[in-house]
Amino acid sequence: MASTPIEERFSAALHHSARAWRLAVDRRLKDLGLSQAGWMTIAVVAKAPRSQTEIARHVGVEGATMVAMLDRLAKAGLITRAPSPTDRRVKLVELTDAGRLLYAQVRREADAVRHRLLAGIDAASLEDAARLLEQLHAAAEAIE
């Protein structure tokens, strides 16, 4: 089944927009000394303590890559690993006080990028786009 021109245009626009967004945030965060995977990891962990496997899935990296990232963040004093209260085989990753301070900076910079990128786009268009992307995400997650 061949793709239509609009499907190809949409998938290219989605890919390029997501990449450009991440790179724009990266540029704002370069002075903090964080890589894209680093700030994404900090942002995921800031929402709730998670296992290494969950964090890797959210960030979109392999488990071994995430272990190395978490080792660097732990060495920098930004995260800790604590035993899970429900599964002793699992370590939950949490931000330290320093990690929470860094996350506040990451959040401010990411918010500034978001506001700049979305300025001038009306709320109804954003609502429609968010709904479309949420449906697309669910459909992609359902593919085996």
N, C-alpha and C positions, 0 to 999 in steps of 0.2 A: 504494500500500500504506500504510494508516494505521498510525500508531504505537499501541502499546498503552499504557494508563495507566502501567504499570510502566516501560516504555521511556522515556516522557516524564519520569516521576519520577526515573529513574536519570540521564538526561542533564542535567536541571536540577540534581540534587544534585552531579554531577560538576563541572559548570561553576561552581556557586556555591562548592563546597568548594575548588577550585583557586584561584579568585579570592580567597576569604577567607584562604587559606593565604599567598598572595603578599602580601596587604595586612598580615597579621600580621607577616611578616618585615619588610616595609617600615617598619612602626611601630617595630620594634626597631632598625632601621638608620638612622632619620631623623637621629640625631645625627652620623652619619658623613658626611652630606651627599651620599649616593648615591641616585639614582633607582632604581626597580625595574629598568629596563634596564641601568643602570650596575652594580648589584651582580650581576645575572644574567650580564652580560658578564664581569666579574671572575671569577665562579665557573666559567664555561665555560673561560676562558683558563687558569685555575689548573690544570686537569686535564691540559692539554697545549697546546703551541703550535698554533694553528689559523689558517687563512686567514680573511679578513674574511667571505667567503661562508659558510663553515662556521659561524662565530660567529653571523651573522645568522640562519641556519636554526635553530640551537639556541635562540636567544633569541626567535625568532618575529617578527623585524622585517625590513623591506625593506633592501636593500643600502645605499641612500643614507642611511637613518636610522642604520645601523651605522657607516658612515664618519664621520658627525658625532659619534657616541658615542665612537668610537675616537680621533678628533681631540681631544675633551675629555679623555679619559683619558690620552692622550699628553702633552697640555699640562700636566696635573696631575702628570706624572712617574710614572704608575702602569703604563704599558705601553710597549713598543717594538715597532716593525715591522722585521723582518729578512727579507732575501731567502730564498726557499725554496731548499734545496739541490738540489731535483729539478725546479723549474719557475721560471725567472727572472721570469716574469710575475706570480708570486704572492708576496705578502708574508705572512710568518707573524707573528702577534701573540703576544707573550710578556709576562709580568709582570716588572716591575722589582723590585728589593728592596723598595721602598716598596709596590708592588702586592701582593707576597707578604705583607707585614705587614698590609696592609689586608684581604687575603683571610682571613688568620687571624682577624681580628676579625669579618668577615662570617660565617665558618664557625662561630665560637663562638655568635654571636647566632642564626643559622639553626638550629644544633643545639638551642639552648635552646627555640626555638619548636617544633621537631619533637618534642622530648621532652615538652613541655607538651601539645601537641595529641594525641599518641599515648598519653599516660599513661592507664592503665586499660583499654586495648584489648589483649586477649590475643594472644600470638604467632601462634596458629593463624589467628585472624581477619585479622591483618596479612598473613600468608603468602597466604591466599586472596585478599585484596583486591589484593595486589601482583601475583599471577598474573593475575587478571582485568584489571587495568589494563595490564599488559604485553601481554596478548592484544589488548585494545582498541587500544592504541597501534600494534601491528603491523598490525591490520586497517585503521586509519585511514591509515597510511602507504602501504598497498597501493591505496588508492582514488586513481584518476587524476583 
